[in-house]
Amino acid sequence: MQQQINNNQSMANMTSENISPNLNHGAHEILDIHEVLGGTIIALDSYLMFDQHAKDPVLKDMIQRQRQFITNQYNTLVESFKTGKDPSQPTTSYKMAQSNDVIYGLTPSQPKHPATSVSEISDECISSHMLTSMKTIAGDMAKVAGEVNNPVARRVLQDSIPNYLEMAYEIFLYQNKNRYYQVPQFDQQDAVAMVNTYAQATMGIQQQNQTAMQHTNILQ
């Protein structure tokens, strides 16, 4: 009994400095990263199916490029998660092929409805699934990265988020150019009013003086 108490006390006093890098994980962190990796596998498997059904060569090219990039990101996270050390292949930045031009306004289109057969699975449907998947992974990573205690795994997650957002934006641009994702606007008067709803924040004189004194102390 005394030995168990001593073991519990010893575990309670452990820090990241005396835990091997590959075991430097909290239980909550492990479960969260498992969820992220599982979601990434689902995305990769889905992209594999999408590639077989997509008709537009532009969309097929996007699927293949994004799938390769996601695979590399997945391998980097798995390696850092298992070893706790810097991965052999660091995170890189995704470069999208779409231009940043957005088409505004609405054009008449048929009402959307769920498909009733596989033959109805269109490029619009496929790209919508892709967009949802990339946004979901980015959101999950953002929630997890704020609570991961392993510094290497946290940095990999943190650096990966912009890439998934970039891929999501590339899919949005593709959908927008094909009128799958239309972007309505307010009229000019309402848009100006909404844009100017907020003003920049200012600090009071006392707060400004305190901030100036803190900066002065730091420089000294």
Sequence and secondary structure as in RCSB ss.txt:
>XXXX:A:sequence
MQQQINNNQSMANMTSENISPNLNHGAHEILDIHEVLGGTIIALDSYLMFDQHAKDPVLKDMIQRQRQFITNQYN
TLVESFKTGKDPSQPTTSYKMAQSNDVIYGLTPSQPKHPATSVSEISDECISSHMLTSMKTIAGDMAKVAGEVNN
PVARRVLQDSIPNYLEMAYEIFLYQNKNRYYQVPQFDQQDAVAMVNTYAQATMGIQQQNQTAMQHTNILQ
>XXXX:A:secstr
 HHHHHHHHHHHT  GGGS GGG   HHHHHHHHHHHHHHHHHHHHHHHHHHH   HHHHHHHHHHHHHHHHHHH
HHHHHHHH S  SS        S S   BB          SSGGG  HHHHHHHHHHHHHHHHHHHHHHHTT  S
HHHHHHHHHHHHHHHHHHHHHHHHHHHTTSS B    HHHHHHHHTS       HHHHHHHHHHHHHHH 
